């Protein structure tokens, strides 16, 4: 027999479970339960002491063979970064400037102007033939970096940073090697230049040595076979390679049996000069020769026969034969009182040195720029160039020296000295120059009277001097 019970109709959206709950628990009970749940939730939020259960970190060791391995991508599948354009090297030639170099290399004129507007870019205006400028461009064609070696120890670097150029000067301090060289005037090397080259001196050192003794020795007139010289100078090295010559620290020259010495000294005021062992300055008011490395074609002679006029006429000066265009130097400080031309003297200059002395320079090919009457000049300044204007048989300089209006022999006239080392500084002078004098005495020629060197309290010094040590 089948039993049946009547069940009220229930909407389809209401579940059977809800129906049984509602039958078992009246609505008032359900409302009470919901209220209690809400109160508990509110208390949990309001009470800070009720905190969630702290978590516990558990470390589970994983065998090495189960560890994930890095993914290796084949090299041929890696996308390469774009390469920068190759380095551009610009070599300076005669007549070049930065603008012409940029134009030849098709570099941006706008970048050039921006580089020239940076601080420290002034050195780029003084380019010399043979120097190099290295340029690195960006992938878009702008100049990324410019490097210009001003000297072996100084480099100008311009770099593009955040669309702006900045120029810096980097300087490397070289090592200083104290070097001594010795030379001799001989039949095969009769001039200072040839003897100096034979001894291993550079052109700059030969010229510097000639300048040291130019007040006492006429290198055009006075050199004789057997004359000797020795110099102590700074050889500048970088990474073990010789890059340049530094200062001459000491020198001696034995000429016609007389020894001349030069010792470099910087006084308490920072002024540097050259002196003999007694502190007397080598610098004098006048140079012996106004033309470097020439030779005398006619000496001072009051009874000489004129080569063109063929009659006896006093030769009141000295003729220096030299190549056309050789610079002629002012013998001393003074003021130009004449820069003119006449039929006999050609182009000539007359200089007044104070109230007592006058010098004359004849047969010039032309005057130096700016030389005119009333122009003030300095000793050694170029005033003109050797020529053959006027009554001259060939290129030469005729040079006259007058004292109180009377012609004197420029070769033998007594010249006034510059200031000596003050007595108050003699102790400092001896301490400073004694190492250089010691080096002279180690290698050199037998210096006449060198036994007096003991007065300098000489001390030995190593030949090699680190760049971190003071030179003087």
Buried (B, 14 or more C-beta within 10 A) or exposed (E): EEEEEEEEEEEEEEEEEEBEEEEEEEEEEEEEEEEEEEEEEEEEEEEEEEEEEEEEEEEEEEEEEEEEEEEEEEEEEEEEEEEEBEEBEBEBEEEBEBEBBBEEEEBBEEBBEBBBEBEEBEBBEEBEEEBEBBBBBEEEEBBBBBBBBBEBBEBBBBBBEEEEBBBEBEEEEBBBBBBBBBBBBEEEBBBBBBBBBBBEBBEEBBBBBBBBBBBBBBBBBBBEEEBBBBBBBBBBBBEEEBBBBBBBBBBBBBBEEEBBBBBBBBBEEEEEBBBBBEBBBBBBBBBBBBBBBBBBBBBBBEEBEEBEEEEEBEBBBBBBBBEEEBBBBBBBBBBBEEBEEEEEBBBBBBBBBEEEBBBBBBBBBEBBEEBEEEBEBEBBBBBBBBBBBBBBEEBBBBBBBBEEEEBBBBBEBEBEEEEBBEEEBEEBBBEBBBBBBBBBBEEBBEBEEBEEBEEBEBEEBEEEBEEEEEEE
